[in-house]
Amino acid sequence: MRFILVILISLLVLAGCQKPAKPPPSVRESFQLSVVTVNGPTTYYVTGSDEYAGFEYDLARLFARDLSATLGREVKLNIVLVDNVSQVIPALMKGRASIAAANLTVTRAREYLVRFGPTYQTVRQQVVYNSESRKAPKKISDLANARIAIPAGTSYVDRLNDLAANVPGLTWVEDVNSNSDELLERVAEGSLDFTIADSHFVAMERNYYPNLGAGLDLGDADDLAWAFRKNGDEWLYQQALIFFARIKQDGTLRSLIDRYYGHSERVKQTDVTGFLVKMKTVLPKYAALFKQAEELTGVDWRMLAAIGYQESHWDPFATSPTNVRGMMMLTEETADRMGVTDRLDPKQSVMAGARYVVMLREMIPERVPEPDRTWLALASYNIGYAHLEDARKLAARLKLNPDAWADVKKTLPLLTQEKYFSAAQYGYARGGAPVHFVESIRTYYRILEKYEQKRSPLLPGFNLVSADFERAAELRP
């Protein structure tokens, strides 16, 4: 009965949305694809590099590209931003966009209002708590009489409504002014006892707030999908079906999911805590070196800092049992190749490490797009280019994509198995190590992107070539 009431209320509230429901211009006529979404790390945001990003944004951009190929003319992507999730479907129904792409969960209530496309991801709703101040909730009754807030208009409301009838004292606030990111921050700070968020988002945010605990799951897994107007453009809907079928089959969707979420659970929470501490206490001593290296190579200083942390925890005197040394843990061979005279000199080490990353990235075939190009280069930094090529060839043999990190990271660990390394040109390799190396760097880099500003270049457009390295250094004041 409660569920039906929620549906009726939703229908009454949104009924007004259908009166002025003038559909947006047809994509085939306007060559514009309007997509409504919200600002957030899983949907659409501007990175520290002043570039648009977000899982939903990239997905929509790929769809616009497919539509351009079909129509033989460029289709421009038009992002329509609303303040929160509760406004997404009303905006779609008012005709402000042709598609709603905002990590929307497919629910029965929403299916009364809109038409969903194919499922592109499956998630679980999780109760999130502060692990420093309370124990993990084991059952729903543990949430009674607690301070709980959830974003207004989300599917979490329906789930809690279903549970509340059997749990005395279970109350919550539907916050119209806060998104999941903000509510998770409040839980981490201790001003809120619990919130609810999707599992993939929780895994990502725990890298920024390591004291967040993922408690019990609420109900069964949920499907995420794009929403379309029920009386909308049928041609566009059919094109979306074709698009999702293609990206599921050719691995594009798998690579996109890996780009945003594949590294989220690779680093332990204790490691994240240690990183956040050293980011405040140790990194300031060496940030200028990483920024200088970016000036000379074009490699984001935060990426170089993430590599340096993974290699040495920013210890310029670090030395491994195999005599790999320094801030960027250079081998003797690499140091000689980069002209390093003292591997324990942090300036020489950082500059050489940056130059080495550039060199390895340029060795990756030009057809490989970013960010896969960088992830493959970093794997090569760890294991060597020859073994990376063995893993890429193995990916091709296994009908995976040798140009996608999401697939190559599956084949690298196989180089420890005789049936695979016996057929590889360069033989056995500890292929699990570069996977951990790259995924850890990805995590640290995302954290630095959140907390550290991108450097504005002193020499715009300059990029390092080995012959100009010392000359460029002389140009600096």
TIVEX-841313 format. One line per 2 residues: for each residue y, z, x of N, C-alpha, C. Coordinates in steps of 0.1 Angstrom, whole numbers, plus 2048, in hexadecimal, padded with zeros to 3 digits. Layout:
Y Z X Y Z X Y Z X  ... $
This chain:
7F4 800 808 800 800 800 80D 800 809  80C 808 813 818 809 81C 81A 7FB 823 $
810 7F4 826 811 7E7 82D 817 7DD 823  813 7DD 817 819 7D4 80D 827 7D7 80B $
82B 7E4 80A 839 7E8 809 841 7E3 814  83C 7E4 820 843 7DF 82C 846 7D0 82B $
83C 7C9 826 83D 7BA 824 848 7B7 81A  847 7BE 80F 851 7BC 804 85F 7BE 809 $
861 7CA 810 86E 7CD 815 873 7C2 81F  86A 7BE 827 86D 7B3 831 871 7A6 82A $
86A 7A3 81F 86D 797 818 87B 798 811  87D 7A4 80B 88A 7A6 805 896 7A5 80E $
894 7AB 81A 89F 7AB 824 8A1 79D 829  896 795 82B 898 788 831 899 77D 827 $
898 781 81A 89A 776 810 8A7 76F 811  8B1 777 814 8BF 771 816 8BF 767 821 $
8B6 769 82A 8B6 75F 836 8B3 751 831  8AC 750 826 8A7 742 822 8B2 73B 81A $
8BC 742 815 8C6 73B 80C 8CE 730 814  8D3 734 820 8DA 72A 828 8D1 724 832 $
8C4 722 82F 8BA 71E 839 8BB 70F 83B  8C6 70B 841 8C8 6FD 845 8C0 6FB 852 $
8B7 6F2 852 8AF 6F0 85E 8B7 6EB 86A  8B3 6EF 876 8BA 6E9 882 8B8 6DA 883 $
8C0 6D3 88A 8BE 6C5 88C 8B0 6C2 892  8AA 6B7 88D 89D 6B3 892 89E 6B0 8A1 $
894 6B4 8A8 893 6B1 8B7 893 6A2 8B9  88D 69B 8B1 88C 68C 8B3 899 685 8B0 $
8A2 68C 8A9 8B0 686 8A7 8BA 68C 8B0  8B9 699 8B3 8C4 69F 8BB 8C0 6A0 8CA $
8B3 69F 8CD 8AE 6A1 8DB 8B2 6AE 8E0  8B2 6B8 8D7 8B4 6C6 8DB 8A9 6CF 8D5 $
8A4 6D8 8DD 89A 6E1 8D9 8A0 6EF 8D9  8A3 6F5 8CD 8A9 702 8CB 89E 70D 8CA $
89F 717 8D3 895 721 8D3 89C 72F 8D2  898 737 8C9 89F 744 8C8 896 74F 8CF $
89C 757 8D6 895 761 8DE 89E 76D 8E0  89A 777 8E7 8A2 783 8EB 8A2 784 8FA $
8AC 78B 8FF 8AD 78D 90E 8A4 797 912  89C 795 91C 892 79E 921 88A 799 92C $
883 7A1 934 87B 79D 93F 86F 794 93C  86A 795 92F 85F 78D 92B 863 781 923 $
870 77F 920 874 774 918 87E 76B 91F  88A 770 921 895 768 927 89F 771 92E $
8A2 76E 93A 8AC 776 941 8B1 76D 94D  8BC 772 953 8C1 76C 95F 8BD 774 96B $
8B7 76E 975 8B2 775 981 8BE 778 98A  8BB 780 994 8C5 783 99E 8C9 777 9A6 $
8C2 76C 9A5 8C6 760 9AB 8CE 757 9A2  8D2 75D 997 8DA 755 98D 8D3 74A 987 $
8C6 74B 985 8BE 741 97F 8B7 746 972  8B5 73D 968 8AF 742 95C 8A0 743 95E $
89A 74E 958 88C 750 95A 887 757 94E  87A 75B 94E 874 762 943 868 759 93E $
85E 760 93A 852 759 936 855 750 92A  85B 755 920 85E 74C 914 867 741 918 $
871 743 920 87A 739 925 873 72E 92C  86A 731 935 863 727 93D 859 71F 934 $
853 726 92A 84A 720 921 852 716 918  85E 71A 913 866 711 90B 86B 705 914 $
86E 707 920 873 6FD 929 868 6F2 92B  85C 6F7 92D 851 6EE 92E 84F 6E5 922 $
850 6EC 916 84F 6E5 90A 85A 6DA 908  866 6DD 90C 871 6D4 90B 86E 6C8 914 $
868 6CB 920 864 6C0 929 85A 6B7 923  850 6BD 91C 846 6B4 916 84C 6AC 90A $
855 6B2 903 85B 6AA 8F8 863 69F 8FE  86A 6A1 909 871 696 910 868 68B 913 $
85D 68E 919 853 683 91C 84E 67C 910  84C 683 905 847 67C 8F9 852 673 8F3 $
85F 678 8F3 869 670 8ED 870 666 8F6  86D 667 903 873 65E 90C 881 660 90F $
886 66C 90C 894 670 90F 894 67F 910  89E 684 919 89E 692 91C 8A1 69A 90F $
899 6A4 90D 89C 6AE 902 8A2 6BB 909  8AE 6BE 904 8B5 6CA 90A 8B0 6D6 903 $
8AD 6E1 90B 8A9 6EE 906 8B5 6F6 903  8B6 6FB 8F7 8C1 703 8F2 8BC 711 8EF $
8BF 71B 8F7 8BB 729 8F5 8C5 730 8EB  8C0 735 8E0 8C8 73D 8D7 8C4 74B 8D9 $
8CD 754 8DD 8CB 762 8E0 8CF 76A 8D4  8C6 774 8D0 8CA 77E 8C6 8C9 78B 8CD $
8CE 795 8C7 8CF 7A3 8CD 8C2 7AA 8CF  8B9 7A8 8C5 8AC 7AF 8C5 8A2 7A8 8BE $
895 7AD 8BF 88A 7A6 8B9 88B 7A5 8AA  891 7AF 8A3 892 7AF 895 89B 7A3 890 $
8A3 79D 898 8AB 792 894 8A5 784 897  89A 784 89E 894 777 8A2 88F 76F 896 $
887 774 88E 881 76D 882 88C 76A 878  895 773 875 8A1 76F 86C 8A9 763 872 $
8AB 763 87F 8B3 758 885 8AB 74B 883  89E 74C 885 896 740 883 896 73B 875 $
895 744 86B 895 740 85D 8A3 73B 858  8AE 740 85F 8BB 73B 85C 8BE 72D 861 $
8B5 728 869 8B6 71A 86F 8BE 71A 87C  8BF 725 882 8C7 726 88F 8BE 720 89A $
8B1 71F 898 8A8 719 8A3 89C 713 89C  895 70B 8A4 889 705 89F 87C 70D 8A2 $
87D 716 8AC 872 71E 8B1 877 72C 8B4  86F 735 8B1 871 743 8B6 867 746 8C1 $
86C 749 8CD 864 74C 8D8 868 759 8DE  863 764 8DA 868 771 8DF 85C 77C 8E0 $
851 777 8E6 845 780 8E7 842 786 8D9  842 77D 8CF 83F 782 8C1 830 784 8BF $
82D 790 8B9 820 792 8B5 81D 78C 8A8  811 786 8A6 80D 780 899 809 78C 890 $
810 78E 886 80D 799 87C 80C 793 86E  805 79A 865 804 795 857 812 794 851 $
81A 79E 853 827 79E 84D 830 792 852  82F 78F 85E 837 784 864 831 777 85F $
824 776 85C 81E 76A 858 822 766 849  827 770 842 82D 76D 835 83A 765 836 $
840 766 842 84E 761 844 84E 755 84C  846 754 856 846 748 860 838 743 862 $
838 738 869 82C 731 86D 82A 733 87C  81F 738 880 81D 73A 88F 815 72F 895 $
819 72C 8A2 812 723 8AA 805 729 8B0  7FF 722 8BA 7F3 727 8C0 7F6 734 8C8 $
7EC 73C 8C9 7ED 748 8D1 7EE 744 8E0  7F7 74A 8E7 7F8 747 8F6 7F5 753 8FE $
7F5 75F 8F8 7F2 76B 900 7ED 776 8F6  7E4 77F 8FB 7DF 78A 8F4 7E3 797 8FA $
7E9 7A0 8F3 7EE 7AD 8F9 7E9 7B9 8F0  7EB 7C5 8F5 7E8 7D1 8ED 7F5 7D9 8EC $
7F7 7E0 8E1 802 7E9 8E0 7FE 7F6 8E6  806 7FC 8EF 803 808 8F6 80D 812 8F4 $
809 81F 8F3 812 82A 8F3 815 82E 901  822 82E 904 827 831 912 82E 83E 912 $
82A 846 91D 82F 853 91F 834 856 92D  83A 861 930 83E 865 93D 833 86D 943 $
82C 867 94D 821 86E 953 824 87A 95C  831 87C 95F 835 888 967 838 894 95E $
83A 892 951 83E 89D 948 834 8A0 93D  82A 897 93B 820 89A 931 813 893 934 $
808 897 92D 7FB 891 92E 7FA 884 925  7F1 87C 929 7EF 870 921 7EA 873 913 $
7F0 86D 909 7EB 870 8FB 7DD 86A 8F9  7D4 871 8F4 7C6 86D 8F2 7C4 867 8E4 $
7CC 86C 8DA 7CA 868 8CC 7D7 868 8C5  7D8 861 8BA 7E4 85F 8B3 7EB 86C 8B0 $
7E3 877 8AC 7E9 883 8A8 7F1 88A 8B4  7EF 886 8C0 7F6 88B 8CC 805 886 8CB $
808 87D 8C3 816 877 8C2 81E 87F 8B7  817 888 8B0 81E 88F 8A5 829 898 8AA $
834 898 8A3 840 8A0 8A7 846 89D 8B4  844 891 8B9 84A 88D 8C6 855 884 8C4 $
85E 882 8CE 869 879 8CD 864 86B 8D1  863 863 8C7 85E 855 8C8 869 84B 8C3 $
86B 841 8CB 874 836 8C7 86E 829 8CA  870 81F 8C2 86B 812 8C4 876 808 8C0 $
875 7FC 8C5 87F 7F2 8C2 87E 7EE 8B3  889 7ED 8AC 889 7E9 89E 884 7DB 89C $
87D 7D9 891 878 7CB 88E 86C 7C6 895  866 7CF 89D 85A 7CB 8A4 84D 7CE 89D $
842 7C8 8A1 835 7CA 89B 831 7D9 89C  837 7E0 8A6 833 7EE 8A7 836 7F6 89A $
840 7F2 893 844 7F9 887 838 7F8 87D  832 7EC 87B 827 7EB 872 81B 7F3 876 $
819 7F3 883 80D 7FB 888 80F 80A 886  81B 80F 888 81D 81D 886 81D 821 877 $
822 818 86F 821 81A 861 813 81B 85C  80A 813 861 7FC 814 85D 7F6 821 862 $
7FB 827 86D 7F5 833 872 7FB 840 86C  807 83F 868 80F 84B 864 809 853 858 $
803 84C 84F 7FD 852 843 7F3 85C 846  7EC 85B 852 7E1 864 855 7E5 86D 861 $
7F1 86D 865 7F5 875 870 802 87D 86C  800 889 867 80C 891 863 815 894 870 $
822 893 86E 82B 895 879 82E 889 881  828 87E 87E 82A 872 886 837 86B 881 $
841 86C 889 84E 866 885 854 85E 891  85D 855 88E 862 84D 899 870 848 895 $
877 843 89F 884 83D 89C 883 82E 8A0  888 826 896 889 817 899 896 814 89F $
897 812 8AC 8A4 811 8B3 8A8 802 8B2  8B4 800 8AC 8B9 7F2 8AA 8C1 7EE 8B6 $
8C4 7F8 8BF 8CD 7F5 8CA 8C6 7F4 8D8  8B9 7F7 8D8 8B2 7F7 8E5 8A5 7EE 8E4 $
8A2 7E8 8EF 896 7E0 8F0 88B 7E8 8F7  880 7E2 8F9 875 7EA 8FF 878 7EE 90D $
87F 7E6 915 883 7EA 923 88B 7F6 923  895 7F7 91A 89E 803 91A 896 80F 915 $
88D 80E 90B 886 819 906 87C 81E 911  876 815 919 86D 819 923 875 821 92E $
881 81D 931 889 824 93A 88C 832 935  88F 833 928 891 841 923 885 84A 924 $
879 844 922 86D 84C 924 86C 850 932  86E 847 93C 86E 84A 94A 877 855 94E $
883 855 947 88D 85F 94A 88A 86C 944  882 86C 939 87E 879 933 886 87C 926 $
88F 873 922 897 875 916 890 870 909  884 86B 90B 87B 866 900 86D 869 903 $
865 86E 8F9 857 872 8FC 84E 866 8FD  84F 85D 8F3 847 851 8F2 84E 845 8ED $
849 83A 8F1 84D 82D 8EB 840 825 8EA  841 819 8E4 836 810 8E4 83A 803 8E9 $
831 7FD 8F1 835 7EF 8F7 828 7E8 8F9  829 7DB 8FA 81D 7D2 8FD 818 7D4 90B $
80B 7D3 90C 804 7D7 919 809 7CF 925  80C 7C2 923 810 7BA 92F 81E 7BE 933 $
826 7C2 92A 834 7C7 92D 833 7D4 934  82B 7DD 92F 829 7EA 935 825 7E9 943 $
81B 7E1 946 816 7DF 954 821 7DA 95D  82A 7D2 958 835 7CD 960 83F 7D8 963 $
843 7DF 958 84D 7E9 959 849 7F5 962  83C 7F8 963 838 803 96B 83B 801 97A $
83D 7F4 97D 841 7F2 98B 850 7F6 98E  857 7F8 983 865 7FD 985 866 80C 982 $
85D 810 979 85D 81F 975 84F 824 977  84B 828 983 83D 82B 986 839 838 97F $
842 840 979 83D 84C 971 83A 849 963  83A 83C 95F 836 838 951 827 838 951 $
821 83E 946 813 83E 944 810 835 938  805 82D 939 801 825 92E 7F6 82D 927 $
7F9 833 91B 7F0 83B 913 7E7 833 90B  7E3 838 8FF 7D9 832 8F7 7DE 825 8F1 $
7D5 81C 8EE 7D8 80F 8E7 7D9 812 8D8  7E3 80B 8D2 7E4 80C 8C3 7DD 800 8BD $
7D2 802 8B8 7CB 7F7 8B0 7C5 7EC 8B9  7C2 7E1 8B3 7BB 7D6 8BA 7C6 7CE 8C2 $
7C1 7C5 8C9 7C9 7BC 8D1 7D1 7B3 8C8  7DD 7AF 8CC 7E6 7A7 8C4 7E8 799 8CB $
7EA 78F 8C3 7ED 782 8C8 7FC 77F 8C8  801 779 8D3 80F 774 8D4 80F 765 8D2 $
81A 761 8CA 81B 753 8C7 829 750 8C4  82D 743 8C5 83A 73E 8C0 83A 73E 8B1 $
846 73F 8AB 847 73F 89C 84F 732 899  84C 72C 88D 853 720 888 856 723 879 $
860 71C 875 864 71D 866 858 717 85E  855 71D 853 84A 718 84B 84E 70A 845 $
85A 707 843 85E 6FA 83E 865 6F2 849  862 6F5 855 868 6EF 861 863 6E1 864 $
866 6DC 870 863 6CF 874 854 6CE 878  84C 6C7 86F 83E 6C6 871 83A 6BF 87E $
842 6B5 882 840 6AE 88E 841 6B7 89A  84B 6C0 89A 84D 6C9 8A5 842 6D3 8A6 $
83D 6D7 89B 832 6E1 89B 825 6DA 8A1  823 6CE 89D 817 6C7 8A2 818 6C5 8B1 $
825 6C2 8B6 827 6C0 8C4 824 6CD 8CC  828 6D9 8C5 825 6E6 8CB 816 6E8 8CC $
80E 6E4 8C2 7FF 6E5 8C3 7FA 6DD 8CF  7FF 6D1 8D0 7FB 6C9 8DC 7FF 6CF 8E9 $
80B 6D4 8EA 810 6DA 8F6 807 6E6 8FA  804 6EF 8F1 7FD 6FB 8F5 7EE 6F7 8F8 $
7E9 6EE 8F2 7DB 6E9 8F5 7DB 6E4 903  7E5 6DC 907 7E6 6D7 915 7E7 6E2 91F $
7F1 6EB 91D 7F3 6F5 928 7E8 6FF 929  7E0 701 91E 7D5 709 91F 7CA 702 927 $
7C8 6F5 925 7BE 6EE 92B 7C0 6EB 93A  7CD 6E8 93E 7CF 6E4 94C 7D3 6EF 955 $
7D4 6FC 94F 7D7 707 957 7E5 70B 958  7EE 703 952 7FC 707 953 7FF 714 94D $
7F9 717 941 7FC 724 93B 7F6 72F 943  7EB 72D 949 7E5 738 952 7EE 73B 95E $
7F4 730 964 7FD 732 96F 80A 739 96B  80F 736 95F 81B 73C 95A 819 74B 957 $
80E 74E 951 80B 75C 94F 80A 764 95C  803 75D 966 802 763 973 80F 765 97A $
818 75C 978 826 75D 97E 82D 769 97A  82C 76D 96D 834 778 968 82C 785 968 $
81E 784 966 817 791 964 80B 792 96E  808 788 975 7FC 788 97D 7FB 793 988 $
807 797 98D 808 7A0 998 80B 7AF 993  80D 7B0 986 812 7BD 981 80A 7C9 984 $
7FD 7C8 985 7F4 7D4 986 7ED 7D4 994  7F2 7CB 99D 7EC 7CA 9AB 7EF 7D7 9B3 $
7FC 7DB 9B2 800 7E7 9BA 7FE 7F4 9B3  7F9 7FE 9BA 7F7 80B 9B4 805 812 9B1 $
805 81A 9A7 811 821 9A3 817 82A 9AF  80E 830 9B6 812 838 9C2 819 82F 9CC $
814 822 9CE 81B 819 9D7 829 815 9D2  82A 813 9C5 837 810 9BF 841 81C 9C1 $
83C 828 9BF 844 834 9C2 849 834 9D0  840 832 9D9 844 832 9E8 84E 827 9EB $
84C 81B 9E5 855 810 9E7 863 814 9E2  864 819 9D6 871 81D 9D0 878 827 9D9 $
871 830 9DF 877 83A 9E8 87D 833 9F4  875 82B 9FA 879 825 A07 883 81A A04 $
884 815 9F8 88E 80B 9F5 89C 812 9F6  89C 81F 9F3 8A9 826 9F3 8AC 82C A01 $
8A1 830 A08 8A3 837 A15 8A2 82F A21  899 825 A21 897 81D A2D 89D 80F A2D $
89C 808 A22 8A1 7FB A21 8AF 7F9 A25  8B8 802 A21 8C6 801 A25 8C9 7FF A34 $
8BF 804 A3C 8C1 803 A4A 8BE 7F5 A4F  8B6 7ED A48 8B2 7E0 A4C 8B7 7D5 A43 $
8BD 7D8 A38 8C1 7CE A2E 8CA 7C3 A34  8D3 7C7 A3E 8DB 7BD A44 8D3 7B2 A4C $
8C8 7B7 A52 8C0 7AD A59 8B9 7A3 A50  8B4 7A8 A44 8AE 79F A3B 8B8 796 A35 $
8C4 79A A33 8CF 792 A2D 8D3 787 A38  8D3 78B A44 8D7 781 A4F 8CC 777 A50 $
8BF 77B A4E 8B4 771 A4E 8B5 768 A43  8BA 76D A37 8BB 764 A2C 8C6 75A A2F $
8D1 75E A35 8DC 755 A38 8D8 74A A41  8CE 74C A49 8C9 742 A53 8BE 739 A4D $
8B6 73F A44 8AB 737 A3F 8AB 733 A31  8B3 73A A29 8B3 737 A1A 8A9 73F A12 $
8A1 747 A19 896 74F A12 89D 75C A0D  89C 75E A00 8A2 76A 9FA 89F 776 A02 $
8A9 77E A06 8A8 78A A0E 89E 794 A08  89E 794 9FB 896 79E 9F4 887 79A 9F5 $
884 78D 9F6 877 788 9F9 872 78C A07  87B 78A A10 878 78E A1E 877 79D A1F $
87F 7A5 A18 87D 7B3 A18 870 7B7 A12  86B 7B0 A08 85F 7B3 A02 853 7B0 A0B $
854 7A5 A13 84A 7A2 A1D 84A 7AD A28  856 7B1 A2C 857 7BB A37 851 7C8 A32 $
853 7CC A25 84D 7D9 A21 83E 7D8 A20  839 7CD A1B 82A 7CB A1A 824 7CB A28 $
82B 7C6 A31 825 7C5 A3F 826 7D2 A46  831 7D9 A45 833 7E5 A4E 83A 7F1 A48 $
83D 7F0 A3A 845 7FA A34 852 7FC A3B  857 7F1 A40 864 7F0 A47 864 7F9 A53 $
859 7FA A5A 858 801 A66 858 7F7 A72  863 7F7 A7A 864 7EC A84 85B 7EF A90 $
854 7FA A90 84B 7FD A9B 83C 7FD A97  83A 7F7 A8B 82C 7F7 A86 823 7EE A8F $
817 7F3 A91 80D 7EB A99 800 7ED A93  7F9 7E2 A91 7EB 7E2 A8B 7E1 7E3 A96 $
7D4 7E6 A93 7CA 7E7 A9D 7C7 7D9 AA4  7CB 7CE A9D 7CA 7C1 AA3 7D6 7BC AAA $
7DF 7C6 AAD 7EC 7C3 AB5 7F5 7BA AAE  7F5 7BA AA0 800 7B4 A98 80B 7BE A98 $
817 7BA A9B 822 7C5 A9D 82F 7C1 A96  837 7CC A94 845 7CB A90 847 7CB A81 $
854 7CA A7D 858 7CB A6F 850 7C0 A66  84F 7B4 A6B 848 7A9 A64 83A 7A7 A69 $
835 7B0 A71 827 7B0 A76 823 7A2 A7B  82A 79E A86 827 791 A8C 81B 792 A96 $
813 788 A96 809 787 AA1 810 782 AAD  809 783 AB8 80F 77E AC5 811 76F AC4 $
808 768 ABE 809 759 ABD 815 755 AB5  816 75C AA9 822 759 AA1 82F 75C AA8 $
82F 768 AAF 83B 76C AB6 83F 762 AC0  835 75D AC8 838 753 AD2 83E 746 ACC $
837 743 AC1 83B 736 ABA 84A 737 AB5  84E 743 AB1 85B 745 AAB 865 749 AB6 $
861 74A AC2 86A 74E ACD 86E 75C ACE  865 765 AC9 868 774 AC9 864 779 AD6 $
86D 781 ADD 86A 787 AE9 866 796 AE8  86A 79C ADC 866 7AA ADA 863 7AC ACB $
857 7AD AC8 853 7AE ABA 857 7BB AB3  85A 7C5 ABB 85F 7D2 AB6 86E 7D2 AB3 $
875 7C8 AB7 883 7C6 AB4 884 7C2 AA5  889 7CA A9D 889 7C6 A8E 891 7B9 A8B $
89C 7B7 A93 8A4 7AB A90 89B 79E A94  895 79F A9F 88C 793 AA3 881 792 A99 $
87B 79D A95 86F 79C A8C 873 796 A7F  87E 79B A79 882 796 A6C 886 788 A6C $
88D 784 A76 891 776 A77 885 76D A79  87C 771 A82 870 769 A84 868 768 A78 $
866 773 A71 85E 773 A64 864 76A A5A  871 76A A59 878 761 A4F 876 752 A53 $
877 74F A60 875 741 A64 867 73D A62  85D 746 A64 84F 743 A62 84C 740 A54 $
852 748 A4A 851 745 A3C 856 737 A39  861 733 A3E 867 726 A3C 85D 71B A41 $
858 71D A4D 84F 714 A53 842 712 A4A  83D 71D A46 830 71C A3E 833 716 A30 $
83E 719 A2A 842 713 A1D 843 704 A1E  849 700 A29 84A 6F1 A2B 83D 6EA A2E $
833 6F2 A32 825 6EC A34 81E 6EA A27  822 6F1 A1C 81B 6EF A0F 820 6E2 A0A $
817 6DA A04 81A 6CD 9FE 826 6CD 9F5  82F 6C3 9F6 83B 6C3 9EF 839 6C3 9E0 $
82E 6BF 9DB 82B 6BE 9CD 82A 6CC 9C7  827 6D6 9CF 825 6E4 9CA 832 6EA 9C6 $
834 6EE 9B9 841 6F3 9B5 842 702 9B8  84F 707 9B7 851 715 9B8 84E 71C 9AB $
849 728 9AB 848 731 9B7 83B 730 9BE  832 727 9B9 824 726 9BF 825 723 9CE $
82F 71A 9D1 831 716 9DF 833 722 9E8  83B 72C 9E4 83E 738 9EC 832 741 9EC $
82B 742 9E1 81F 74B 9E1 814 746 9EA  812 739 9EA 808 732 9F3 80D 734 A02 $
81A 733 A04 81F 734 A12 81C 743 A17  81E 74C A0E 81C 75A A12 80E 75D A14 $
805 757 A0C 7F6 759 A0F 7F3 753 A1D  7F9 748 A20 7F7 742 A2E 7FD 74C A38 $
808 752 A36 80E 75C A3F 804 767 A42  7FC 76A A39 7F2 775 A3B 7E5 771 A41 $
7E0 765 A3C 7D2 761 A40 7D2 755 A48  7DD 74E A49 7DD 742 A51 7DC 735 A48 $
7E3 72B A4C 7E4 71F A44 7D6 718 A43  7CE 719 A4D 7C1 712 A4D 7B8 718 A42 $
7B7 725 A41 7AF 72B A37 7B5 729 A29  7C2 729 A28 7C8 726 A1B 7C4 718 A16 $
7C4 70E A1F 7C0 701 A1C 7B1 701 A17  7A9 709 A1E 79B 70A A19 79A 70F A0B $
7A2 719 A08 7A2 71E 9FA 7A7 714 9F0  7B1 70C 9F4 7B7 702 9EB 7AC 6F6 9E9 $
7A5 6F3 9F3 79B 6E9 9F2 790 6EE 9E9  78C 6FA 9EA 782 700 9E2 786 701 9D3 $
793 704 9D1 799 703 9C3 797 6F6 9BD  799 6EB 9C5 798 6DE 9C0 789 6DB 9BC $
780 6DF 9C5 772 6DD 9C3 76D 6E5 9B6  773 6F0 9B3 76F 6F8 9A7 777 6F4 99B $
77E 6E8 99C 786 6E3 991 792 6EC 98D  797 6F4 996 7A3 6FC 995 7AF 6F4 99B $
7BB 6F9 999 7C6 6F3 99E 7CA 6F8 9AC  7C8 6F0 9B7 7CB 6F4 9C4 7DA 6F7 9C7 $
7E2 6F2 9BE 7F1 6F4 9C0 7F6 700 9B8  7ED 707 9B1 7F2 713 9A9 7EC 720 9AF $
7F5 729 9B2 7F1 736 9B8 7E7 73D 9AF  7E9 73C 9A1 7E0 743 998 7D2 73E 99A $
7CF 732 99F 7C2 72D 9A1 7BD 730 9B0  7C6 72E 9B9 7C3 730 9C7 7BF 73E 9CA $
7C6 747 9C3 7C3 756 9C6 7B5 759 9C0  7AF 750 9B9 7A1 752 9B4 797 74E 9BF $
79B 743 9C6 792 73E 9D0 793 744 9DE  79E 74A 9E1 7A0 750 9EE 795 75B 9F1 $
792 764 9E7 788 76E 9EA 77A 768 9EB  778 75C 9E6 76B 756 9E7 767 752 9F5 $
771 752 9FE 76F 74E A0C 767 759 A14  764 764 A0D 75C 76E A13 74D 76C A10 $
74A 763 A06 73D 760 A02 737 754 A09  72B 756 A0F 725 74C A17 724 73E A10 $
721 73E A04 71F 731 9FD 72C 729 9FC  737 730 9FE 744 729 9FE 749 727 A0C $
749 732 A14 74F 730 A21 747 727 A2A  73A 726 A28 731 71D A30 735 70E A2E $
73B 70B A23 740 6FD A21 74F 6FB A24  755 706 A28 764 705 A2B 766 701 A39 $
770 6FA A3C 773 6F4 A49 775 6FF A53  77B 70A A4F 77F 715 A59 776 721 A56 $
76C 721 A4E 763 72B A4D 767 738 A46  761 743 A49 763 750 A43 772 754 A44 $
777 75B A39 784 761 A3A 785 76C A30  78C 777 A33 78E 782 A2A 799 77E A20 $
794 776 A16 79D 770 A0D 7A3 77A A03  79E 785 A01 7A4 78F 9F8 7B1 795 9FD $
7B2 795 A0B 7BE 79B A11 7CB 794 A0D  7CB 786 A0E 7D8 77F A0B 7DB 780 9FC $
7D1 782 9F4 7D4 783 9E5 7DB 790 9E3  7D6 79B 9E9 7DD 7A8 9E8 7EB 7A7 9EE $
7EC 7A1 9FA 7F8 79F A01 803 799 9F8  7FF 78D 9F2 809 786 9EA 80D 78D 9DD $
803 792 9D7 805 799 9CA 80E 7A6 9CC  80C 7AD 9D7 814 7B8 9DA 822 7B4 9DD $
824 7AA 9E4 832 7A5 9E7 839 7A1 9DB  831 79A 9D2 837 796 9C5 83D 7A2 9BD $
835 7AD 9BD 839 7B9 9B6 846 7BF 9BD  845 7C0 9CA 851 7C6 9D1 85D 7BD 9CF $
85B 7B0 9CF 867 7A7 9CE 86D 7A8 9C0  864 7AA 9B6 86A 7AB 9A8 872 7B8 9A7 $
86D 7C3 9AE 874 7CF 9AD 882 7CE 9B4  882 7C7 9C0 88E 7C5 9C7 898 7BC 9BF $
892 7B3 9B8 89B 7AA 9AF 8A2 7B2 9A5  89B 7BD 9A0 8A1 7C5 995 8AC 7CE 99B $
8AA 7D3 9A7 8B2 7DE 9AC 8BC 7D9 9B7  8BA 7CE 9BD 8C2 7C9 9C8 8C9 7BC 9C5 $
8D5 7BA 9C8 8DD 7AE 9C5 8D9 7A3 9CF  8D9 797 9CA 8D7 78B 9D2 8E4 789 9DB $
8E1 785 9E8 8EC 783 9F1 8F3 776 9EF  900 776 9EF 908 76A 9EE 909 764 9FC $
905 757 9FE 904 752 A0C 911 74F A12  912 752 A1F 91E 74F A27 91F 740 A2B $
913 73A A2C 912 72C A2F 90B 725 A25  911 722 A19 90A 71C A0E 903 70E A12 $
8F7 70D A0D 8F0 700 A10 8E9 700 A1E  8EB 70A A26 8E5 70A A33 8D7 70E A32 $
8CE 707 A39 8C0 70B A3A 8BB 709 A48  8B3 712 A4C 8AF 713 A5A 8A5 708 A5E $
8A8 701 A6A 89E 6FA A71 89E 700 A7F  892 6FF A85 890 707 A91 89A 704 A9C $
89E 6F8 A9D 8A7 6F4 AA8 8B5 6FA AA6  8B8 6FD A9A 8C6 702 A97 8C6 711 A96 $
8BB 718 A98 8BB 727 A95 8C5 72E A9D  8C5 72D AAA 8CE 734 AB3 8DC 730 AB1 $
8DE 722 AAF 8EB 71D AAD 8F2 723 AA0  8E9 725 A95 8EF 72B A89 8F2 73A A8C $
8EA 740 A93 8ED 74E A96 8FA 750 A9E  8FD 746 AA6 90A 747 AAD 916 745 AA4 $
914 73F A99 91F 73C A90 923 749 A88  91A 753 A88 91D 75F A80 928 767 A87 $
931 76D A7F 93C 775 A85 937 782 A8C $
